[in-house]
Amino acid sequence: SKKQAEKAVHQKKEQSKTKCRKARRRHINLVAEFNHRQRKNIWLETHIWHAKRFHMVKKWGYCLGNSPTEKSYRACYRAMTKHCLLQDLSYYCCLELKGKENELLKQLARICSIDTGLTFQEACFLSGRFEGSLNLYRADRYPEDMLGPATFIWKPRDGSENRQLWIWVHPALKQDILRELKAVFQCSEPEEICITEPVTASIQEEKQVEVVTSLGNKRKKEDKEGEKAVPVKKIIGDGTRDPFQSYSWIARTTGITISDRSMEILRYRLIGPLSHSVLTDTLKAASVQTV
């Protein structure tokens, strides 16, 4: 019929407007799409790799790989027992504490107990050589009101009394633990207001991509001239925090600051007998130059 014929012509016109695969796969388009599509549920940097191989689930504000689409359990087990298996744990939240060592230890002692094992003040952890793990409680409430498990690592000493501590917690526990830390250290005032640059920048990048692709023949010329303006893969906020909220707080009396470093510091877990050799082959020590 006439209507079907018109519909077919209309569909052909729509199809002709879509970019060819080569255009869609160009770096500038891929990165802009990455930044755009993780507005509601945050993606890890390994998201696209996982999305092709795993059933994805939306949990704790993130989009995470849950179970493999293929029968790869034997391969994973083989990697763990004989080679090396890598897991992306970047969805775990990192809370950073900065301040004088004695002030930090004094208040941290209130949210844990030596009855449960080694705590923040243990010498082997204070040196920064080892990562510790413990259970956190509401201040002065042990053995009641447990907040949940956490792991931590101190930045090695640099000769100053000021120290830096990173506490890693599950995203489901982050808000409760962050609230307790802010109360214990009296960090109520925002040190920095969360700048909305990542959001506005990603919108500008998308507009820039639209302009470049609409120029058609001038596409290559634009790329060469605007090489420095190629968009960067951005993680907007994190799954447990609105991008417009504050992310750093300070206590005016002690100068201690608490910062939410979630999704700023990536975290990977390597399992297997060859994990150490994989790390040594991958990471190269930098030559430290003293002026």
Backbone bond lengths (Angstrom), bond angles and torsions (degrees), N, CA, C in turn:
res aa  C-N    CA-C-N  psi(-1)  N-CA   C-N-CA  omega(-1)  CA-C   N-CA-C  phi
1 S - - - 1.455 - - 1.524 110.48 -
2 K 1.348 113.63 170.38 1.465 119.33 -176.67 1.538 111.27 -65.44
3 K 1.362 114.76 -40.16 1.475 119.57 -179.38 1.521 111.61 -63.09
4 Q 1.342 116.70 -42.69 1.474 120.94 179.82 1.520 111.15 -64.30
5 A 1.330 115.65 -39.43 1.472 120.76 178.88 1.520 110.52 -62.95
6 E 1.353 116.21 -43.97 1.469 120.65 178.65 1.533 110.84 -63.55
7 K 1.355 115.07 -39.80 1.470 120.56 179.07 1.522 110.99 -62.95
8 A 1.329 116.85 -42.39 1.468 121.83 179.29 1.519 111.01 -63.19
9 V 1.339 116.98 -42.46 1.475 121.04 178.03 1.521 110.14 -62.99
10 H 1.358 116.09 -42.76 1.472 121.39 179.82 1.527 110.82 -61.59
11 Q 1.334 117.30 -42.82 1.467 122.06 179.20 1.522 111.06 -62.99
12 K 1.339 116.31 -41.26 1.468 120.06 179.39 1.523 110.92 -61.98
13 K 1.358 115.86 -40.18 1.463 119.88 178.68 1.533 110.80 -63.07
14 E 1.350 115.61 -41.79 1.472 120.05 178.88 1.513 111.46 -63.50
15 Q 1.343 116.10 -41.82 1.459 120.61 -179.36 1.522 111.10 -64.92
16 S 1.321 116.13 -36.68 1.463 119.42 -178.26 1.521 111.79 -67.00
17 K 1.356 115.79 -24.87 1.460 119.52 -179.56 1.528 111.75 -75.86
18 T 1.321 117.58 -26.86 1.467 119.86 -178.31 1.522 109.91 -67.61
19 K 1.322 114.58 141.95 1.468 119.69 -177.50 1.519 111.26 -72.26
20 C 1.302 115.97 151.86 1.460 120.45 176.10 1.532 108.50 -69.23
21 R 1.322 116.84 165.60 1.461 120.78 -175.17 1.521 111.45 -60.16
22 K 1.313 116.54 -38.24 1.467 120.52 -178.74 1.532 110.17 -61.14
23 A 1.342 115.92 -41.30 1.468 119.87 179.54 1.520 111.02 -68.49
24 R 1.358 115.87 -40.08 1.460 119.61 -179.72 1.517 112.04 -65.55
25 R 1.344 116.17 -32.75 1.463 120.91 -175.30 1.525 113.10 -88.37
26 R 1.332 117.99 2.76 1.462 119.82 178.52 1.522 109.21 -63.66
27 H 1.327 116.84 145.44 1.469 122.70 -172.89 1.523 111.58 -53.98
28 I 1.323 117.14 -44.19 1.467 121.32 -175.33 1.526 110.69 -62.65
29 N 1.349 117.02 -36.10 1.467 120.63 179.29 1.524 111.45 -74.70
30 L 1.332 116.74 -41.49 1.466 121.23 -179.29 1.517 111.64 -60.29
31 V 1.335 116.26 -45.02 1.468 120.68 -177.14 1.524 110.55 -68.74
32 A 1.335 117.00 -41.57 1.464 120.02 178.86 1.520 110.23 -63.29
33 E 1.326 117.01 -38.74 1.467 120.98 178.73 1.532 110.37 -67.16
34 F 1.340 116.43 -40.48 1.470 121.23 177.28 1.525 110.19 -58.17
35 N 1.345 115.67 -46.42 1.467 120.09 -178.91 1.525 111.88 -66.79
36 H 1.331 116.77 -34.49 1.457 120.50 -176.32 1.525 112.57 -76.42
37 R 1.335 117.49 -40.73 1.457 121.61 -168.90 1.530 113.84 -79.98
38 Q 1.337 118.06 -8.09 1.466 118.35 -179.67 1.526 111.27 -106.81
39 R 1.328 116.14 34.08 1.462 119.68 179.02 1.525 110.89 -70.98
40 K 1.350 118.23 -45.75 1.464 121.26 -175.74 1.522 111.74 -82.80
41 N 1.320 116.95 -50.62 1.465 121.66 179.23 1.512 109.09 -118.51
42 I 1.325 116.19 121.37 1.462 121.43 -174.31 1.524 110.42 -66.77
43 W 1.327 114.79 139.62 1.466 121.61 177.21 1.526 109.51 -100.70
44 L 1.324 116.29 143.69 1.458 120.34 169.31 1.522 107.89 -78.84
45 E 1.316 116.70 164.26 1.472 119.02 -178.89 1.521 112.05 -65.48
46 T 1.345 116.43 -21.21 1.467 120.85 178.79 1.532 111.59 -94.08
47 H 1.335 117.28 12.52 1.467 121.45 -172.49 1.532 112.72 -56.82
48 I 1.325 117.02 -49.02 1.473 119.61 -175.05 1.523 110.49 -62.89
49 W 1.329 117.31 -38.53 1.474 120.65 177.41 1.527 109.57 -61.44
50 H 1.336 116.84 -45.48 1.463 120.85 -179.03 1.528 111.71 -68.37
51 A 1.338 116.83 -39.19 1.464 121.01 -175.55 1.529 111.86 -61.50
52 K 1.325 116.30 -27.95 1.462 120.26 179.55 1.519 112.40 -80.69
53 R 1.325 117.22 -16.05 1.466 120.40 -171.06 1.530 114.04 -125.97
54 F 1.330 117.39 -9.76 1.461 120.95 -173.67 1.525 111.50 -129.66
55 H 1.334 115.30 156.91 1.460 120.62 166.99 1.528 105.89 -79.03
56 M 1.337 116.88 122.49 1.455 121.14 -175.98 1.529 110.75 -92.27
57 V 1.328 116.04 143.12 1.463 121.21 176.99 1.528 109.50 -128.40
58 K 1.320 115.85 149.45 1.462 120.95 177.87 1.527 107.91 -98.05
59 K 1.330 116.16 110.83 1.464 121.67 -178.35 1.525 110.26 -139.40
60 W 1.332 115.06 138.34 1.474 122.09 173.90 1.526 112.73 55.12
61 G 1.342 117.02 28.76 1.469 120.51 178.70 1.515 113.78 86.85
62 Y 1.334 117.86 2.78 1.460 122.36 -179.97 1.529 109.97 -117.02
63 C 1.313 115.40 164.63 1.464 121.67 171.21 1.529 106.06 -112.39
64 L 1.334 116.56 111.58 1.465 121.09 -170.00 1.523 111.58 -123.56
65 G 1.336 115.78 150.88 1.460 121.49 174.81 1.520 109.98 -73.82
66 N 1.348 117.15 123.96 1.456 120.70 -174.94 1.525 112.31 -100.17
67 S 1.322 116.90 -55.29 1.465 120.21 -179.36 1.524 109.01 -142.49
68 P 1.331 117.74 145.55 1.470 120.32 -176.88 1.524 112.38 -68.53
69 T 1.329 115.93 147.72 1.462 120.46 179.06 1.526 111.27 -77.14
70 E 1.325 116.17 -24.94 1.462 120.20 179.39 1.526 109.94 -108.00
71 K 1.319 115.41 168.59 1.465 120.21 179.95 1.529 109.63 -79.71
72 S 1.336 115.74 78.74 1.466 120.36 -174.99 1.531 111.81 -108.34
73 Y 1.335 116.98 12.93 1.470 119.15 -177.95 1.528 111.34 -63.86
74 R 1.325 116.48 -40.03 1.465 119.71 179.72 1.519 110.58 -65.69
75 A 1.343 115.93 -39.88 1.469 120.37 179.12 1.533 110.73 -63.57
76 C 1.342 116.15 -41.44 1.471 120.38 178.41 1.528 111.09 -64.98
77 Y 1.328 115.78 -42.93 1.468 120.00 179.45 1.529 110.11 -63.92
78 R 1.330 116.21 -40.65 1.471 120.58 178.77 1.527 110.28 -63.02
79 A 1.344 115.68 -41.37 1.472 119.83 179.43 1.524 110.79 -63.45
80 M 1.344 116.50 -41.89 1.472 120.49 -178.41 1.525 112.14 -66.80
81 T 1.332 116.79 -35.85 1.464 119.77 -174.60 1.526 113.10 -89.70
82 K 1.344 117.23 -27.63 1.468 119.36 -173.98 1.529 114.29 -121.87
83 H 1.324 117.06 -26.21 1.468 118.96 -174.88 1.534 109.98 -125.12
84 C 1.331 117.01 -116.78 1.464 120.89 -178.99 1.529 109.19 -150.78
85 L 1.310 116.55 132.69 1.467 122.64 177.41 1.519 108.53 -117.36
86 L 1.336 117.39 131.22 1.465 121.69 -178.34 1.528 109.89 -110.42
87 Q 1.332 116.58 132.92 1.457 122.69 175.64 1.520 109.42 -120.23
88 D 1.332 116.47 139.93 1.461 121.46 178.11 1.527 108.72 -92.85
89 L 1.335 116.02 110.98 1.469 121.70 -179.94 1.525 111.40 -108.28
90 S 1.323 116.96 26.27 1.464 120.57 -174.74 1.519 113.29 -66.83
91 Y 1.346 117.12 -14.10 1.465 118.94 177.96 1.528 111.24 -74.43
92 Y 1.345 117.92 -14.67 1.465 119.89 173.40 1.527 108.69 -65.13
93 C 1.320 117.37 142.37 1.469 122.29 -173.13 1.531 110.94 -93.23
94 C 1.315 114.93 139.08 1.466 121.25 -179.74 1.524 109.83 -111.90
95 L 1.328 116.02 123.05 1.461 122.27 175.95 1.527 108.03 -110.46
96 E 1.317 116.33 125.77 1.468 121.54 -175.33 1.528 110.37 -107.03
97 L 1.339 115.99 130.95 1.462 121.94 177.10 1.528 109.02 -116.13
98 K 1.321 116.29 133.50 1.465 121.66 177.50 1.523 109.17 -129.54
99 G 1.324 115.16 138.79 1.456 119.07 177.43 1.515 111.77 160.02
100 K 1.327 116.37 -171.23 1.462 120.91 179.99 1.519 109.57 -69.54
101 E 1.341 115.21 137.62 1.465 121.64 -174.03 1.527 112.04 -56.94
102 N 1.328 117.47 -46.73 1.470 119.61 -176.97 1.528 111.96 -66.35
103 E 1.326 116.82 -34.78 1.466 120.82 177.69 1.533 110.59 -67.48
104 L 1.332 115.49 -42.51 1.469 120.00 179.27 1.528 110.60 -62.19
105 L 1.356 116.46 -49.25 1.467 120.82 -177.14 1.526 112.01 -64.57
106 K 1.316 116.21 -36.80 1.473 121.15 -178.37 1.538 110.80 -59.69
107 Q 1.332 117.23 -45.68 1.459 120.88 -177.61 1.537 112.39 -82.81
108 L 1.332 116.86 -32.77 1.469 119.67 178.99 1.528 111.36 -65.11
109 A 1.345 116.16 -30.07 1.470 120.22 179.40 1.528 111.40 -62.73
110 R 1.340 117.32 -21.15 1.467 121.16 -178.18 1.526 112.84 -77.37
111 I 1.349 117.24 -20.70 1.471 119.22 -175.57 1.539 112.47 -107.59
112 C 1.336 117.00 11.53 1.469 120.87 175.35 1.532 108.40 -146.66
113 S 1.323 116.64 178.42 1.467 119.47 -178.69 1.525 110.03 -144.90
114 I 1.337 115.65 142.17 1.471 120.44 177.95 1.525 110.68 -70.79
115 D 1.338 116.88 -15.32 1.474 120.47 178.27 1.524 111.82 -66.59
116 T 1.342 116.82 -22.60 1.474 120.38 -178.09 1.530 112.16 -93.77
117 G 1.322 117.53 -6.01 1.469 120.39 -179.45 1.514 111.65 135.01
118 L 1.321 115.96 -160.61 1.466 121.36 -177.77 1.523 110.46 -69.97
119 T 1.336 116.91 140.91 1.461 121.68 -177.10 1.528 111.04 -117.48
120 F 1.339 115.57 -169.33 1.464 122.25 -175.99 1.528 112.65 -58.98
121 Q 1.345 117.49 -28.14 1.465 120.54 -172.38 1.528 113.89 -88.03
122 E 1.343 118.00 -0.62 1.462 120.12 179.55 1.529 109.91 -62.73
123 A 1.342 116.67 136.74 1.473 122.06 -173.71 1.529 112.72 -58.69
124 C 1.342 116.79 -40.62 1.471 119.22 -177.87 1.531 111.61 -65.72
125 F 1.350 117.13 -29.85 1.465 120.16 177.57 1.520 110.92 -81.94
126 L 1.355 116.47 -39.77 1.472 120.96 -179.11 1.529 112.03 -60.41
127 S 1.326 116.00 -30.29 1.469 119.15 -179.88 1.517 111.93 -69.61
128 G 1.350 117.01 -20.90 1.459 120.66 -178.94 1.515 113.68 89.70
129 R 1.338 116.76 5.37 1.469 120.41 -177.64 1.525 112.50 -81.56
130 F 1.335 116.95 -26.82 1.464 120.63 -175.53 1.523 111.20 -129.62
131 E 1.330 114.66 152.85 1.458 120.61 173.28 1.525 108.68 -91.91
132 G 1.328 116.59 137.98 1.459 120.93 179.17 1.516 111.46 -108.48
133 S 1.321 115.55 162.39 1.466 120.75 175.92 1.517 108.82 -139.47
134 L 1.323 116.28 142.74 1.469 121.11 -179.46 1.523 109.89 -160.38
135 N 1.332 114.82 174.72 1.462 121.36 174.17 1.527 108.78 -102.44
136 L 1.333 115.48 135.81 1.462 120.59 179.35 1.529 110.34 -101.46
137 Y 1.345 115.46 144.36 1.463 122.29 -178.72 1.528 109.14 -127.38
138 R 1.298 116.12 163.16 1.461 119.03 172.01 1.527 108.39 -64.20
139 A 1.313 116.77 148.75 1.468 121.94 -172.18 1.520 112.12 -53.30
140 D 1.335 114.37 126.09 1.473 122.95 176.05 1.529 113.19 60.31
141 R 1.325 118.20 26.09 1.463 121.02 -176.28 1.523 112.63 -113.94
142 Y 1.338 119.53 0.28 1.471 121.04 179.59 1.523 109.65 -58.33
143 P 1.338 121.08 137.27 1.472 128.37 7.31 1.529 114.25 -92.71
144 E 1.337 117.92 14.10 1.456 120.63 179.20 1.531 110.37 -96.74
145 D 1.337 115.25 171.02 1.472 122.49 174.17 1.528 113.12 53.53
146 M 1.319 116.74 55.90 1.468 119.73 176.39 1.525 109.94 -74.07
147 L 1.325 116.40 133.13 1.462 121.56 178.90 1.531 111.04 -84.69
148 G 1.344 116.19 -39.34 1.458 119.74 178.91 1.519 111.83 145.44
149 P 1.332 116.70 173.88 1.474 120.82 -179.27 1.531 112.19 -77.09
150 A 1.318 115.23 152.97 1.472 121.45 177.40 1.524 108.88 -150.16
151 T 1.308 115.17 155.62 1.468 120.53 170.94 1.528 107.49 -117.95
152 F 1.332 116.73 156.12 1.467 119.36 -176.58 1.521 110.58 -148.85
153 I 1.321 114.78 157.20 1.471 120.82 174.36 1.526 108.95 -148.63
154 W 1.331 115.35 133.86 1.466 121.76 177.77 1.527 109.40 -88.49
155 K 1.316 115.75 142.74 1.471 119.16 171.40 1.524 106.89 -73.72
156 P 1.359 118.13 132.95 1.474 119.63 -177.73 1.523 112.65 -53.71
157 R 1.315 116.25 150.12 1.470 121.52 -178.77 1.529 111.30 -62.52
158 D 1.335 114.22 145.31 1.481 119.34 176.53 1.530 110.87 -120.89
159 G 1.347 115.66 18.87 1.471 119.90 179.55 1.516 113.06 95.15
160 S 1.326 117.26 -13.62 1.462 120.86 -179.77 1.527 109.88 -95.50
161 E 1.342 116.15 158.65 1.467 119.47 176.63 1.532 111.41 -78.54
162 N 1.333 115.89 -14.18 1.463 120.13 176.65 1.523 109.96 -77.39
163 R 1.331 116.17 131.39 1.458 121.04 -178.38 1.536 110.69 -124.08
164 Q 1.317 113.74 166.65 1.463 121.54 179.47 1.526 108.21 -130.35
165 L 1.333 116.22 130.21 1.461 121.36 -177.56 1.519 109.92 -129.12
166 W 1.340 116.34 133.94 1.461 121.18 175.88 1.528 108.35 -110.55
167 I 1.326 116.05 126.70 1.465 122.16 176.91 1.527 107.77 -114.16
168 W 1.350 115.92 126.80 1.465 121.21 -178.91 1.518 109.83 -106.62
169 V 1.338 116.17 127.47 1.460 120.67 -179.11 1.526 110.20 -134.89
170 H 1.321 115.53 157.41 1.459 120.65 177.09 1.531 108.97 -67.97
171 P 1.341 117.97 143.94 1.475 119.68 -177.90 1.523 114.47 -58.05
172 A 1.341 117.63 -28.57 1.466 120.04 178.82 1.530 111.84 -68.68
173 L 1.357 117.24 -21.58 1.468 121.72 -177.32 1.524 112.57 -102.38
174 K 1.328 116.97 -9.91 1.463 119.45 -167.44 1.521 114.15 -59.63
175 Q 1.329 117.32 -47.88 1.465 119.03 -175.24 1.523 111.79 -61.80
176 D 1.324 117.98 -40.88 1.469 121.25 179.57 1.525 111.47 -65.53
177 I 1.330 116.47 -44.37 1.473 120.56 -178.79 1.521 110.64 -69.58
178 L 1.323 117.28 -40.62 1.463 120.98 177.96 1.524 110.69 -62.50
179 R 1.323 117.00 -42.36 1.466 121.53 178.71 1.528 111.04 -61.39
180 E 1.346 116.48 -40.72 1.470 120.76 -179.70 1.528 111.09 -68.75
181 L 1.332 116.92 -41.10 1.466 120.94 178.59 1.528 110.74 -62.91
182 K 1.327 116.49 -43.22 1.463 120.41 179.34 1.527 110.99 -63.14
183 A 1.345 116.56 -37.00 1.467 120.13 179.28 1.526 110.94 -70.45
184 V 1.343 117.27 -42.69 1.464 122.31 -177.63 1.529 111.12 -64.67
185 F 1.327 116.53 -42.92 1.473 120.52 -177.43 1.531 112.17 -92.58
186 Q 1.334 116.98 0.33 1.466 122.63 -179.55 1.524 111.87 55.24
187 C 1.332 114.15 41.82 1.471 120.40 177.53 1.528 108.01 -93.21
188 S 1.308 115.75 86.52 1.464 119.12 -175.90 1.524 112.66 -104.01
189 E 1.330 116.62 -28.78 1.463 119.85 -175.71 1.525 110.66 -86.53
190 P 1.329 117.13 130.80 1.473 119.09 176.53 1.523 110.58 -65.22
191 E 1.346 115.71 126.38 1.468 118.98 177.70 1.517 109.83 -74.92
192 E 1.336 115.59 -39.28 1.461 121.02 179.42 1.523 107.09 -135.97
193 I 1.323 115.67 135.50 1.465 119.10 173.28 1.524 106.79 -80.30
194 C 1.316 116.79 132.85 1.470 121.00 -177.03 1.524 109.54 -61.71
195 I 1.309 116.43 115.09 1.465 122.05 -178.75 1.520 108.99 -75.03
196 T 1.305 115.85 140.07 1.468 119.82 -175.97 1.524 112.12 -90.53
197 E 1.332 116.65 19.31 1.474 120.48 -177.96 1.523 113.55 -56.12
198 P 1.368 119.12 -45.12 1.464 118.30 -177.74 1.510 113.46 -55.36
199 V 1.362 116.74 -39.91 1.468 120.16 -177.71 1.518 110.17 -70.90
200 T 1.363 116.29 -49.86 1.462 119.19 -177.81 1.511 111.04 -65.08
201 A 1.363 115.97 -37.24 1.467 119.59 -179.71 1.508 111.03 -63.35
202 S 1.344 116.75 -41.29 1.460 119.72 -177.90 1.525 110.37 -66.92
203 I 1.365 117.27 -34.41 1.464 120.61 178.16 1.520 109.47 -67.85
204 Q 1.350 116.24 -42.18 1.464 120.23 177.76 1.517 111.27 -62.22
205 E 1.351 115.65 -39.65 1.462 119.64 179.29 1.518 111.04 -62.30
206 E 1.356 116.34 -40.50 1.460 120.00 -179.82 1.518 109.96 -64.31
207 K 1.365 117.00 -40.67 1.463 120.44 177.90 1.520 110.43 -63.92
208 Q 1.345 115.12 -40.61 1.462 120.41 179.53 1.522 110.72 -61.35
209 V 1.347 116.12 -40.89 1.461 120.57 178.53 1.513 110.20 -63.60
210 E 1.365 115.90 -41.96 1.460 119.85 -179.98 1.519 110.76 -61.61
211 V 1.346 116.88 -41.84 1.459 121.30 -179.89 1.520 110.47 -64.10
212 V 1.327 115.36 -46.56 1.470 120.21 -178.04 1.515 111.49 -61.89
213 T 1.341 116.48 -45.82 1.465 119.02 -177.24 1.521 111.56 -71.87
214 S 1.355 117.21 -27.23 1.456 118.76 -179.58 1.521 111.97 -75.32
215 L 1.320 116.66 -17.48 1.460 119.70 179.55 1.523 113.19 -74.69
216 G 1.314 116.26 -14.68 1.466 120.06 174.62 1.501 113.04 64.31
217 N 1.344 117.03 -100.29 1.465 122.00 -174.73 1.520 112.44 -66.22
218 K 1.326 117.24 -24.40 1.464 120.01 -177.54 1.525 112.40 -85.05
219 R 1.333 117.04 6.95 1.460 121.35 -174.04 1.523 112.67 -58.14
220 K 1.313 117.36 -50.38 1.470 121.29 -177.31 1.518 110.68 -64.92
221 K 1.329 115.75 -40.45 1.457 120.06 -179.57 1.532 110.34 -61.23
222 E 1.343 116.32 -44.08 1.464 121.62 179.05 1.524 111.83 -60.86
223 D 1.331 115.88 -39.68 1.464 120.02 -179.19 1.516 111.98 -62.93
224 K 1.339 115.34 -43.33 1.472 119.34 -177.14 1.518 110.48 -68.36
225 E 1.354 116.06 -41.12 1.457 119.51 -178.73 1.531 111.23 -72.33
226 G 1.311 115.76 -39.50 1.465 119.93 -176.86 1.509 112.85 -99.96
227 E 1.326 117.16 35.54 1.469 120.44 -175.60 1.520 111.80 -60.32
228 K 1.350 115.35 -36.60 1.466 118.88 -177.93 1.526 111.37 -73.91
229 A 1.325 117.62 -19.30 1.460 122.04 -176.29 1.526 112.80 -91.45
230 V 1.335 117.58 11.25 1.463 120.62 178.62 1.521 108.59 -64.37
231 P 1.345 118.59 130.17 1.469 119.91 -175.93 1.514 112.93 -63.35
232 V 1.322 114.48 148.09 1.460 121.47 179.71 1.516 108.08 -103.05
233 K 1.354 116.44 145.59 1.469 121.40 178.42 1.524 108.08 -64.37
234 K 1.332 115.79 121.01 1.462 119.78 -175.72 1.523 110.75 -119.38
235 I 1.315 115.42 140.84 1.460 121.13 170.80 1.526 105.87 -100.92
236 I 1.336 117.07 116.93 1.459 120.54 -174.24 1.522 109.04 -89.40
237 G 1.347 116.25 110.55 1.467 119.79 -178.19 1.519 110.48 62.28
238 D 1.306 116.87 -139.88 1.463 120.88 171.55 1.516 107.42 -157.10
239 G 1.317 116.53 174.09 1.454 120.02 -172.63 1.519 114.93 -66.88
240 T 1.337 117.20 -13.76 1.470 119.44 -176.08 1.525 112.10 -113.87
241 R 1.313 117.79 7.49 1.471 119.63 -175.99 1.521 109.98 -145.46
242 D 1.320 115.74 138.04 1.454 121.16 174.58 1.527 108.87 -71.17
243 P 1.337 119.18 137.03 1.473 120.14 -176.88 1.521 113.83 -63.38
244 F 1.353 118.07 -16.20 1.459 120.48 -178.56 1.530 112.59 -92.88
245 Q 1.336 117.68 -4.53 1.470 120.48 -179.58 1.522 111.12 -82.38
246 S 1.338 115.27 162.08 1.469 120.68 175.06 1.521 109.52 -66.34
247 Y 1.314 116.74 151.31 1.462 120.59 179.53 1.516 112.50 -127.61
248 S 1.343 117.50 3.97 1.459 120.34 179.63 1.527 109.07 -147.78
249 W 1.351 115.72 135.77 1.453 120.55 -176.89 1.530 109.41 -131.73
250 I 1.337 116.24 151.92 1.464 120.51 -176.73 1.524 110.71 -131.91
251 A 1.346 114.94 146.91 1.468 121.05 173.21 1.527 107.37 -100.74
252 R 1.309 117.03 115.35 1.473 120.73 -175.92 1.526 112.37 -64.80
253 T 1.336 116.92 -29.09 1.477 119.42 -176.45 1.527 111.49 -73.76
254 T 1.343 117.38 -42.39 1.473 120.47 -175.78 1.531 113.45 -106.29
255 G 1.329 117.17 -17.13 1.474 120.09 -178.33 1.522 113.20 81.07
256 I 1.337 117.31 5.67 1.470 120.49 179.38 1.525 109.53 -74.05
257 T 1.335 115.72 136.46 1.460 120.02 178.16 1.527 109.84 -117.94
258 I 1.324 115.55 143.62 1.465 122.66 173.25 1.519 107.30 -117.42
259 S 1.314 116.76 128.25 1.462 121.37 -179.70 1.515 110.06 -126.10
260 D 1.319 115.26 140.52 1.461 121.22 176.39 1.528 107.95 -91.74
261 R 1.331 116.20 105.92 1.469 121.28 -176.25 1.531 112.32 -101.99
262 S 1.332 116.57 19.99 1.461 120.03 -179.45 1.528 110.61 -57.79
263 M 1.317 115.96 133.88 1.468 125.53 -179.99 1.533 113.04 68.59
264 E 1.329 117.66 1.42 1.467 120.03 174.31 1.523 109.60 -91.36
265 I 1.329 115.99 -32.08 1.463 121.15 177.76 1.519 107.62 -112.77
266 L 1.327 116.33 116.62 1.465 120.62 -179.85 1.524 110.21 -77.57
267 R 1.321 115.93 152.93 1.470 119.59 -179.10 1.527 109.57 -138.06
268 Y 1.317 115.54 127.49 1.462 121.28 178.55 1.526 109.52 -125.13
269 R 1.327 115.58 148.00 1.463 120.81 176.95 1.527 108.38 -115.62
270 L 1.322 116.56 126.04 1.459 122.04 177.86 1.529 108.44 -108.64
271 I 1.331 115.83 126.78 1.463 121.11 -179.18 1.525 108.44 -122.76
272 G 1.311 116.56 133.81 1.458 120.10 176.08 1.513 112.76 131.44
273 P 1.338 117.18 160.24 1.470 120.95 -176.01 1.522 114.51 -66.03
274 L 1.329 117.82 -22.91 1.468 119.79 -179.18 1.533 112.65 -97.39
275 S 1.333 117.49 11.93 1.470 120.81 -178.35 1.528 111.64 -58.67
276 H 1.325 115.79 -44.01 1.474 119.48 -177.31 1.524 111.03 -65.07
277 S 1.320 116.95 -42.86 1.474 119.63 -179.28 1.526 110.65 -67.68
278 V 1.341 117.38 -33.22 1.472 120.53 176.17 1.527 109.99 -63.68
279 L 1.332 116.30 -43.08 1.466 120.41 179.10 1.519 111.93 -64.59
280 T 1.330 116.35 -44.80 1.471 119.47 -178.27 1.532 111.39 -66.45
281 D 1.342 117.25 -31.71 1.469 119.86 177.38 1.526 111.97 -76.78
282 T 1.336 115.76 -26.86 1.466 120.04 -176.26 1.524 112.07 -87.15
283 L 1.337 116.30 -44.79 1.468 120.61 -175.40 1.518 110.87 -96.30
284 K 1.294 116.12 133.52 1.466 122.31 176.38 1.510 110.08 -113.63
285 A 1.325 116.39 130.44 1.477 119.98 -179.09 1.504 110.41 -67.87
286 A 1.338 115.29 134.72 1.463 120.64 179.16 1.524 109.85 -81.27
287 S 1.319 115.76 145.80 1.473 119.90 177.72 1.518 107.67 -82.57
288 V 1.336 115.67 116.50 1.469 120.58 -178.30 1.513 109.66 -80.67
289 Q 1.365 114.73 123.18 1.474 120.18 -179.47 1.516 108.93 -107.45
290 T 1.325 116.28 122.80 1.466 120.48 177.26 1.512 109.50 -99.06
291 V 1.341 114.43 130.77 1.474 119.17 -177.98 1.514 110.13 -83.57
